[in-house]
Amino acid sequence: MTPSTARRPGESSSRSIFAAFSPRVVNGVLELPVYHMRGGTSTGIVLWEEHLPADLALREEAIRWIMGVPPAGEVKGNRQTTGLGRGVTTSNKVFIVNRSPNDKADITSTLAQLAADKAAIDWSVNCGNMSAALPMYALDTGLFPAAKGRTVLRIYNTNTRVTTDATVRTPEATTFIPADTEIPGVLGRFPGVELSLRKPVGAKTGKLLPTGNVVDRIKGVDVSCVDVAVPMIIIRAADLGMTGHESVEALSRDTALKQKLREIWVEAGLAMALKKKDGTPMTADELANSETVPKVCLVAPGDADANITARYFTPQTPHNSLAVTGGCCLAVACLVPGTVAHGVASGLEALGRETRETVVAMRNPAGILRARVTASIDGDAVAVPSAAYERSAQIFLRGHFPVYGASDALLAFGRQW
């Protein structure tokens, strides 16, 4: 379901799920229900689609107020002190959830990706990390029932048209998920979620190798353009004078490196024919200013515990871990003969005609991310039925967010409830 096609309030019996948790107007102020959550190493908001206006402009207005980004244009240095966003792109995510309109999935998810200093919202990408929060949300709200032992929730993402199977342990067929999972970049143990992406190849371009080549020469550098769950540009760190072990802080300060990467991802994005949500091609300027695609990954040899080392960009800023969609993309690239990642990775058995699982360990600033890739190869054709990874999730709070600056039209929506 696209952002502009939500049902109006009262059109679905599912409204009863949130009998005491729906939009309201208190003392003339619109208050919208929110779940503030963490999924993997990302944080953000989860909203029920029927709690938002059907009109896209009003929906985006509400999201901007909740997250504390500018209502229009850009405000450099905005710290989001009026909302729930936290500055970095990994903590500026809003998932909109609804029931699936068909039996191919249980729920739909639509991601709104925001940037702290921009009003523009990107509806074109998914977030594998934050997706880990969705089964907990579905169970907690009663949107989906728990099963004895383990619960599997099928999530169809409208941004990328990829279905993810999310599995959580529910020993007593209740909403309780044992807090027994540790992941890199997160302190402590929390409820665990295994996410398995179905047919993740070509999420944005329809192709594993969008340019048709395993390696392209761009701006004097060999790169591999790969699209698995998310389109990504993979570059040897050494080819840019880097070790691949730099800290996130050092990478953030390296303006020359970031400028070089921007030149590469713009040309690569054009070669990959990346498109906006409406299907029109992204321009060079849009690519240069993109907060989401393509991702960029610098790779270096692994160590005794990892097959490869990675430094990941989103693309404007370096990531303090390795995002799981990007991790799945890198893991598959490590298995595709001839790619930059394949040439750098070590300790992995070559793909064969028989479909089998391979666990790829990727060292990153937060630790090691392991992705379980199911794949095979026949000639040059690589098939990837699924790619899976483990995350943890938690609920920070459930409540209502007061929208003090709501427009008359948005306030009128709230009065309908």
C-alpha positions as CSV (number, residue, x, y, z in Angstrom):
1,M,0.0,0.0,0.0
2,T,1.5,3.3,-1.0
3,P,1.7,6.3,1.3
4,S,-1.2,8.0,-0.4
5,T,-3.8,5.2,-0.3
6,A,-4.5,4.7,3.4
7,R,-8.1,4.1,4.5
8,R,-9.9,6.9,6.2
9,P,-10.7,6.6,9.9
10,G,-13.6,4.2,10.6
11,E,-13.4,2.3,7.3
12,S,-11.9,-0.8,8.9
13,S,-12.8,-2.9,11.9
14,S,-9.1,-3.0,12.8
15,R,-9.6,0.3,14.4
16,S,-10.7,-1.6,17.5
17,I,-7.1,-2.8,18.0
18,F,-6.4,0.6,19.3
19,A,-9.6,1.3,21.1
20,A,-7.9,3.5,23.7
21,F,-5.0,4.4,21.5
22,S,-6.1,6.6,18.6
23,P,-5.7,10.2,17.4
24,R,-7.3,12.7,19.6
25,V,-7.5,16.5,20.1
26,V,-6.8,17.6,23.7
27,N,-7.2,21.3,24.6
28,G,-7.1,22.2,20.9
29,V,-3.8,20.2,20.3
30,L,-3.7,17.2,18.0
31,E,-2.1,14.1,19.7
32,L,-1.0,11.2,17.5
33,P,-0.4,7.6,18.8
34,V,3.3,6.5,18.4
35,Y,5.5,3.6,19.3
36,H,9.1,4.8,19.8
37,M,11.2,1.7,19.1
38,R,14.6,0.3,18.4
39,G,15.3,-2.3,15.7
40,G,18.9,-3.5,15.5
41,T,21.1,-0.4,15.6
42,S,18.4,1.9,14.3
43,T,15.7,3.8,16.2
44,G,12.6,5.5,15.1
45,I,8.8,5.5,15.2
46,V,6.2,3.0,14.2
47,L,2.7,4.3,13.3
48,W,-0.5,2.5,12.5
49,E,-1.6,3.6,9.0
50,E,-5.2,4.3,9.8
51,H,-4.0,6.8,12.4
52,L,-2.6,9.0,9.6
53,P,-4.4,11.1,7.0
54,A,-4.8,9.6,3.6
55,D,-3.5,12.8,2.0
56,L,0.3,12.4,1.5
57,A,1.0,16.1,2.2
58,L,-0.8,16.0,5.5
59,R,0.8,12.6,6.4
60,E,4.3,14.1,5.8
61,E,3.4,17.1,7.8
62,A,2.5,14.9,10.8
63,I,5.7,12.8,10.4
64,R,7.9,16.0,10.3
65,W,6.3,17.3,13.5
66,I,6.8,13.9,15.3
67,M,10.5,13.7,14.3
68,G,11.4,17.3,14.7
69,V,12.6,18.1,11.2
70,P,12.0,21.4,9.3
71,P,8.5,21.9,8.1
72,A,9.9,23.1,4.8
73,G,13.3,23.5,3.0
74,E,16.5,23.0,5.0
75,V,17.8,24.2,8.4
76,K,21.4,23.4,8.7
77,G,22.5,22.2,12.1
78,N,18.9,21.3,13.2
79,R,19.2,19.2,16.3
80,Q,15.6,17.9,16.4
81,T,15.0,19.2,19.8
82,T,11.2,19.4,19.1
83,G,10.8,15.8,18.1
84,L,11.8,12.2,18.6
85,G,14.5,12.0,15.9
86,R,18.1,11.8,17.0
87,G,20.1,13.5,14.3
88,V,21.8,10.7,12.4
89,T,19.9,9.0,9.6
90,T,19.9,5.7,11.4
91,S,17.7,7.3,14.1
92,N,15.4,9.2,11.7
93,K,13.2,6.4,10.5
94,V,9.4,6.1,10.6
95,F,7.6,2.9,9.7
96,I,3.9,2.9,8.8
97,V,2.2,-0.4,9.3
98,N,-1.1,-1.9,8.1
99,R,-2.6,-5.3,7.5
100,S,-1.7,-6.9,4.3
101,P,-4.4,-6.6,1.6
102,N,-3.8,-10.2,0.5
103,D,-2.6,-13.6,1.8
104,K,0.9,-13.2,0.6
105,A,1.9,-11.4,3.7
106,D,0.6,-10.6,7.2
107,I,1.4,-6.9,7.4
108,T,2.7,-4.2,5.1
109,S,5.4,-1.8,6.1
110,T,6.2,1.6,4.5
111,L,9.4,3.4,5.5
112,A,9.7,7.2,5.6
113,Q,13.4,8.0,5.8
114,L,14.2,11.5,7.2
115,A,17.3,13.7,7.6
116,A,17.7,16.0,10.6
117,D,18.1,19.2,8.6
118,K,15.7,18.6,5.6
119,A,12.0,18.6,5.2
120,A,12.2,16.2,2.2
121,I,11.2,12.6,3.0
122,D,12.5,9.6,1.1
123,W,9.9,6.9,0.5
124,S,12.1,4.8,-1.8
125,V,14.1,2.5,0.6
126,N,13.6,-0.1,3.4
127,C,15.5,-0.5,6.6
128,G,16.5,-4.0,7.6
129,N,17.6,-2.9,11.1
130,M,14.4,-1.1,12.0
131,S,12.3,-3.9,10.5
132,A,13.3,-5.9,13.5
133,A,10.9,-3.8,15.6
134,L,7.9,-4.7,13.5
135,P,7.1,-8.2,14.9
136,M,7.2,-6.8,18.5
137,Y,4.9,-4.0,17.4
138,A,2.5,-6.4,15.7
139,L,2.3,-8.6,18.8
140,D,2.1,-5.8,21.3
141,T,-0.8,-4.1,19.5
142,G,-2.7,-7.3,18.9
143,L,-2.3,-6.8,15.2
144,F,-0.9,-10.4,14.9
145,P,-1.4,-13.4,17.3
146,A,1.5,-15.2,19.0
147,A,2.0,-18.9,18.3
148,K,3.3,-21.5,20.7
149,G,7.1,-21.7,20.6
150,R,7.8,-19.3,17.9
151,T,5.9,-16.8,15.8
152,V,6.6,-16.0,12.1
153,L,5.4,-12.7,10.7
154,R,5.5,-12.1,7.0
155,I,6.2,-8.4,6.3
156,Y,5.7,-6.9,2.8
157,N,7.7,-3.7,2.3
158,T,6.0,-1.3,-0.1
159,N,9.1,0.7,-0.7
160,T,11.2,-2.2,-2.2
161,R,8.4,-4.8,-2.8
162,V,10.5,-7.3,-0.8
163,T,8.9,-9.7,1.7
164,T,10.7,-10.5,4.9
165,D,9.9,-13.4,7.2
166,A,10.4,-12.3,10.8
167,T,10.7,-15.0,13.4
168,V,10.6,-14.4,17.2
169,R,10.5,-16.8,20.1
170,T,7.2,-16.8,21.9
171,P,7.4,-19.7,24.4
172,E,3.9,-19.3,25.9
173,A,2.1,-18.0,22.8
174,T,2.0,-14.6,24.4
175,T,3.5,-11.2,23.5
176,F,6.5,-12.1,25.7
177,I,9.8,-12.5,23.7
178,P,12.8,-13.6,25.9
179,A,15.5,-10.9,26.2
180,D,18.4,-13.3,25.3
181,T,20.0,-11.8,22.2
182,E,23.1,-9.7,22.0
183,I,24.2,-8.0,18.7
184,P,27.1,-5.7,17.8
185,G,26.5,-2.1,18.5
186,V,23.8,-2.6,21.2
187,L,24.7,-2.9,24.9
188,G,22.9,-5.7,26.7
189,R,20.5,-8.5,25.9
190,F,17.1,-7.8,24.3
191,P,14.3,-9.8,22.5
192,G,15.8,-11.4,19.4
193,V,14.4,-11.4,15.9
194,E,15.6,-13.4,12.9
195,L,14.8,-11.6,9.6
196,S,14.9,-13.6,6.4
197,L,14.6,-11.5,3.1
198,R,12.9,-13.4,0.4
199,K,14.2,-13.0,-3.1
200,P,16.2,-9.9,-2.2
201,V,18.1,-9.5,-5.5
202,G,17.3,-6.4,-7.5
203,A,15.3,-4.6,-4.8
204,K,15.6,-1.3,-6.6
205,T,16.9,-2.1,-10.1
206,G,15.6,-5.6,-10.7
207,K,19.1,-6.9,-11.3
208,L,21.9,-8.3,-9.1
209,L,24.5,-6.4,-11.1
210,P,22.6,-3.2,-12.3
211,T,25.3,-2.1,-14.7
212,G,25.7,-5.6,-16.2
213,N,29.3,-5.8,-15.0
214,V,30.9,-7.4,-12.0
215,V,33.4,-4.5,-11.9
216,D,33.2,-1.0,-13.4
217,R,35.9,1.6,-13.6
218,I,34.6,4.9,-12.2
219,K,36.6,8.0,-11.5
220,G,39.8,5.9,-11.8
221,V,38.6,3.3,-9.2
222,D,37.4,-0.3,-9.6
223,V,33.9,-0.6,-8.1
224,S,31.2,-3.3,-8.0
225,C,27.6,-2.1,-8.2
226,V,25.4,-4.7,-6.5
227,D,21.7,-4.6,-5.7
228,V,20.6,-7.1,-3.0
229,A,18.0,-5.6,-0.6
230,V,19.6,-2.2,-1.4
231,P,21.8,-0.9,-4.2
232,M,25.4,-0.5,-3.1
233,I,28.8,0.5,-4.4
234,I,31.6,-1.6,-3.2
235,I,35.2,-0.3,-3.3
236,R,38.5,-1.6,-2.0
237,A,39.6,0.6,0.8
238,A,43.2,0.4,-0.3
239,D,42.3,1.9,-3.7
240,L,41.3,5.1,-1.9
241,G,44.4,5.1,0.3
242,M,42.5,3.7,3.3
243,T,43.0,0.6,5.5
244,G,39.4,-0.2,6.0
245,H,40.0,-0.1,9.7
246,E,39.5,3.7,10.2
247,S,37.2,4.9,13.0
248,V,33.8,6.4,12.1
249,E,35.1,9.7,13.6
250,A,38.1,9.7,11.3
251,L,36.0,8.9,8.3
252,S,33.6,11.7,9.2
253,R,36.4,14.2,9.3
254,D,37.9,13.2,6.0
255,T,36.2,15.7,3.6
256,A,38.4,14.7,0.7
257,L,37.4,11.1,1.0
258,K,33.7,12.0,1.2
259,Q,34.0,14.2,-1.8
260,K,35.6,11.4,-3.8
261,L,33.0,8.9,-2.7
262,R,30.2,11.4,-3.7
263,E,31.7,11.7,-7.2
264,I,31.8,7.9,-7.5
265,W,28.3,7.2,-6.2
266,V,26.8,9.8,-8.4
267,E,28.3,8.4,-11.6
268,A,27.6,4.8,-10.4
269,G,24.0,5.7,-9.5
270,L,23.5,7.1,-13.0
271,A,25.1,3.9,-14.5
272,M,22.8,1.8,-12.3
273,A,19.8,3.8,-13.6
274,L,18.5,4.4,-10.0
275,K,15.0,5.7,-9.9
276,K,12.8,7.7,-7.5
277,K,9.7,6.3,-5.9
278,D,7.6,7.6,-8.8
279,G,9.7,5.7,-11.3
280,T,11.5,8.7,-12.8
281,P,15.3,8.5,-13.1
282,M,17.4,10.2,-10.3
283,T,19.4,13.1,-11.6
284,A,23.1,13.7,-10.7
285,D,22.1,16.4,-8.3
286,E,19.5,14.2,-6.6
287,L,22.1,11.4,-6.3
288,A,24.7,13.9,-4.9
289,N,22.2,14.9,-2.2
290,S,20.6,11.5,-1.5
291,E,20.5,10.3,2.1
292,T,19.7,6.8,1.1
293,V,20.8,5.4,-2.2
294,P,23.2,4.1,-3.3
295,K,24.9,2.9,-0.2
296,V,28.7,2.8,-0.3
297,C,31.0,0.2,1.3
298,L,34.8,0.2,1.6
299,V,36.1,-3.3,2.0
300,A,39.4,-4.8,3.3
301,P,40.6,-8.3,4.2
302,G,39.0,-9.9,7.2
303,D,40.7,-11.7,10.1
304,A,40.5,-14.9,12.0
305,D,36.9,-14.3,12.9
306,A,35.6,-12.5,9.8
307,N,35.6,-13.1,6.1
308,I,35.8,-9.4,5.2
309,T,36.1,-6.0,6.9
310,A,33.8,-3.2,6.0
311,R,33.2,0.6,6.4
312,Y,29.7,1.5,5.4
313,F,28.3,4.9,4.2
314,T,24.6,5.7,4.0
315,P,25.9,7.4,1.7
316,Q,26.4,10.9,3.1
317,T,27.8,9.7,6.4
318,P,29.8,6.7,7.7
319,H,27.7,4.2,9.7
320,N,28.8,3.2,13.2
321,S,27.9,-0.4,12.3
322,L,27.0,-2.3,9.1
323,A,23.3,-1.9,8.3
324,V,21.7,-5.3,7.8
325,T,20.3,-4.6,4.3
326,G,23.7,-3.4,3.3
327,G,25.2,-6.4,5.1
328,C,23.1,-8.8,3.1
329,C,24.2,-7.0,-0.1
330,L,27.8,-7.3,0.9
331,A,27.5,-10.9,1.9
332,V,26.0,-11.9,-1.4
333,A,28.7,-9.8,-3.3
334,C,31.3,-11.8,-1.4
335,L,30.0,-14.9,-3.1
336,V,29.6,-13.5,-6.6
337,P,32.8,-14.4,-8.7
338,G,34.6,-11.4,-10.0
339,T,33.2,-8.6,-7.7
340,V,35.5,-6.4,-5.6
341,A,34.1,-8.0,-2.5
342,H,34.7,-11.5,-3.8
343,G,38.3,-10.6,-4.5
344,V,38.9,-9.2,-1.0
345,A,36.9,-11.8,1.0
346,S,38.5,-15.0,2.3
347,G,37.5,-18.3,3.9
348,L,34.3,-18.8,1.9
349,E,33.5,-21.9,-0.1
350,A,32.6,-21.2,-3.8
351,L,29.0,-21.4,-4.8
352,G,27.9,-24.4,-6.8
353,R,24.8,-25.5,-8.7
354,E,23.3,-27.0,-5.5
355,T,21.5,-24.4,-3.4
356,R,23.0,-24.2,0.0
357,E,23.5,-21.8,3.0
358,T,26.7,-19.9,3.6
359,V,27.3,-17.7,6.6
360,V,29.4,-14.6,5.8
361,A,31.0,-12.8,8.8
362,M,31.6,-9.1,8.2
363,R,33.7,-7.1,10.7
364,N,32.6,-3.5,11.1
365,P,33.1,-0.8,13.8
366,A,30.5,-2.3,16.1
367,G,31.7,-5.9,15.8
368,I,30.8,-8.7,13.5
369,L,27.6,-9.0,11.5
370,R,26.8,-12.5,10.2
371,A,24.4,-13.0,7.3
372,R,23.1,-16.4,6.3
373,V,22.9,-16.5,2.5
374,T,21.0,-19.2,0.6
375,A,22.4,-19.2,-3.0
376,S,23.6,-21.1,-6.0
377,I,25.3,-20.5,-9.3
378,D,24.8,-21.9,-12.8
379,G,27.2,-20.5,-15.3
380,D,27.1,-16.7,-14.6
381,A,23.6,-16.8,-13.2
382,V,23.5,-16.4,-9.4
383,A,20.3,-17.3,-7.6
384,V,19.6,-16.0,-4.1
385,P,16.3,-17.3,-2.7
386,S,17.0,-15.7,0.7
387,A,19.3,-13.9,3.0
388,A,18.9,-13.9,6.8
389,Y,20.3,-12.2,9.8
390,E,19.6,-11.8,13.6
391,R,18.8,-8.5,15.3
392,S,17.3,-7.5,18.6
393,A,14.5,-5.0,19.3
394,Q,12.8,-3.1,22.1
395,I,10.0,-0.7,22.8
396,F,11.1,2.6,24.3
397,L,7.6,4.0,24.8
398,R,4.0,3.8,23.8
399,G,2.0,7.0,23.9
400,H,0.6,10.1,22.2
401,F,2.8,12.8,20.6
402,P,1.3,16.3,20.8
403,V,1.5,18.2,17.5
404,Y,1.5,21.8,18.6
405,G,1.9,23.4,15.2
406,A,-0.6,21.2,13.3
407,S,-2.2,22.9,10.3
408,D,-6.0,23.4,10.2
409,A,-6.3,20.5,7.8
410,L,-4.3,18.1,10.0
411,L,-6.2,19.3,13.1
412,A,-9.4,18.6,11.3
413,F,-8.3,15.0,10.6
414,G,-7.7,14.5,14.4
415,R,-11.2,15.8,15.2
416,Q,-12.7,13.0,13.1
417,W,-11.8,10.4,15.7
